[in-house]
Amino acid sequence: MKLRGALYRTIFLALGITLSISQANAQALYEDAKPGDRPAANTDEGELWYIIDRQEEYLKKSPFLVRDPALNNYVRGVACKVARDYCEDLRIYILEVPFFNASMAPNGVMIIWTGALLRMQNESDLALIMGHEFGHYKKRHSIQQWRKLKKSSAFLGTFGILTAGAGAGMAGMIANIAGGASMAKFGRDKEREADQIGMGIIGEQQYDPRSSVRLWEAMLREEDARDYGKPFPVFASHPKTKERVEDVRAAAAAITNPGTELGYEAYRKVTRPFLQSWLKNELTRRMYNTSVQVIGDLRKTAASNDTGMYTFYLGEAYRQRNKNDDRAQAIKLYAQAITEPGAPAEAWRENGLALRDIKQFPEAIENLQSYLAKSPGAQDRGFIESYLKQMETAQ
């Protein structure tokens, strides 16, 4: 229960630490945030910073915080390329949450979920997403929304979410997150403005803007494949993905002399050690239609020495979805995975168990023995050894 409460509070921080409440009408002009600025404590902006500063102290202790130095240093380095003179004002937090999201608070807290890092394929993608969130920060969109919120009945609801206890249970947690996300939605005009800033940074840094269009097209395919009528609350904090694709395409087309830098190798070097755990976590969402889409897309562009890993987890997505001919598709993918580079030991186990089910015992025994050899500390060793004995006796 404590872990659920920690996850709840951590997710809400990522969704609502900006407290970027829905905007409908034109606002008075706001000056851009300046490097090193901090509002006076006796102002409403100072009040907002105080609230978020307190939440940041919790965030630092979150069990979902990714603390790997190499990954954090790399992501911070890209953030500093994006933010330039604002670099010293940024604090970057990577959270182990398997959904696509990123946010930036007015006090300089930038949050990125590992689900976003999984779906990105290069540094250009990362720079665009961070540049977009930096655009909200620089244009002080959050304080504009905060002032609007304080005049609405939603204000008390926001603090109900912030202070919710750990005993609400998972269903209550998701319901509260949904409420928080619905209040954390920027209007399309502000999202477009943030996209333009992000794309401007992409152009200045000579990144390839076409990759950013590809990323959002993949997100559109994921949204179209989703399992339920409504997207997960994360998507409620942004405009419809179809609109977003249109805006990103327009912003990319407006760049004169676009660059060609992707930063693929640098991105892959720091993220590759985490890919398997991120793929496993992707399946914990239990949104298998979208997982089939996401992993299938990533598999098409996977590095040659990682194809076996993506093929195996695509098979796992089919197996766990378990509709129509999904089991047959999973078996086919397991058999393919063990012939490709990068397949995890579990691929031999699943292939062996599938062969056992159809009584191809010699091949099943060979695969399960390979699994145990590749995974000497396997927790299911006892079960696998019992299957081996049964098949050896049955031959």
Secondary structure, DSSP 8 states (H G I E B T S, - for coil): -HHHHHHHHHHHHHHHTT------S---------TT----TTSHHHHHHHHHHHHHHHHTT-TTB---HHHHHHHHHHHHHHHGGGGGG-EEEEE--SS--EEE-TTSEEEEEHHHHHH--SHHHHHHHHHHHHHHHHTTHHHHHHHHHTTSTHHHHHHHHHT--GGGHHHHHHHHHHHHHHHT---HHHHHHHHHHHHHHHHHTTB-HHHHHHHHHHHHHHHHT-SSSS--GGGGGS--HHHHHHHHHHHHHT-SS---B--HHHHHHHHGGGHHHHHHHHHHT--HHHHHHHHHHHHHT--GGGHHHHHHHHHHHHHHH--TTHHHHHHHHHHHHTTSTT--THHHHHHHHHHHHTT-HHHHHHHHHHHHHH-TT-TTHHHHHHHHHHHHHH-
